[in-house]
Amino acid sequence: MADIEWRPRSASISVESALCALPEHEGILQPLRLPAVLSYDTAKHRFHEAVCAGLGLPQQSMQQLPGRTLADPLAALTDAPALSKQKRGANRGPSTYWIQQWKRRSPDARALLISVYVSFLRSVILPHMCAVCGEEAVAAGLLFQREPGFRCHVPGQERSGRLHCDGEYGHQRNECNFWLPLTRAFGSNTLWCESTPGAKDFAPFELDYGELQRFWGACCWHHTVPNTSGCSRVSLDFRVLLRSCYVEQAPRPDGTGRFEIGGFYHAMDANGELLDPDTL
């Protein structure tokens, strides 16, 4: 891969993020800051079907797609120039059309994804956090991104995301990122990330559907490269935070509000029950 242009938007992580580096949290969170790959049962957690429904694509069973080749409708996505060149919005290059389609999905499609997502948090992420941090650390429950982010990187000569770390946008360093591809993720179609903050040893996340990457996105720089693989990559991502490590924050650097419980975050107790933010 050609050298990337090292031009982060700011010289340091945001003040809001830095203020969240409380000493009592560091020991608990250190294991989560190491990159790790997790596996899960795709027959039980049907993210692929939920995303296809949101995009209006055929909902094929991934179990019938050995090797996850271009028979997969998500891996076969291409640019749709008639719309993407007329209405760019938040420009994600050739992937812009599909991001716009996702934003316009029906309420039923959104409800389907949220159902799959919450079940996944309850049966995969919550036990994982307990195993890594200990049950005592998770006793107060988890905070999680209310809805996972949708990403699409179709073949083309443009990147779908600039070099950044989430702390630039006001995310606190206590968050843990999970990146879940719905297609094979490899080479130029995947996300590239450094191993530790400032290491600049960027390497691709190489994953299959049924795997997800844990990484410290608040402080580790990550980016995409032009997708020359011939296969699109579609993925979801979300952030999780031990509730005991949540820190009240000032407004985001761009002035768009705060990452608050009941807003950006929803809450789940240690038993996996959702908590109404209004009662917190």
Secondary structure, DSSP 8 states (H G I E B T S, - for coil): --------SSSS--HHHHTT--HHHHHHHGGGGS-EEEE--TTTS-HHHHHHHHHT-----GGG-GGG-TTSTTTT----HHHHTT--SS--GGGHHHHHHHHT--HHHHHHHHHHHHHHIIIIIHHHHHHHH-HHHHTT-EEEESS-EEEEE-SSSS-SS-SB-GGGGT--TT-EEEEEESS-B-GGGS-EE-SSTT----EE--B-TTEEEEE-TTTS-EE-----SSS-EEEEEEEEEEGGG-------TTSS----BTTTEEEE-TTS-EE-GGG-
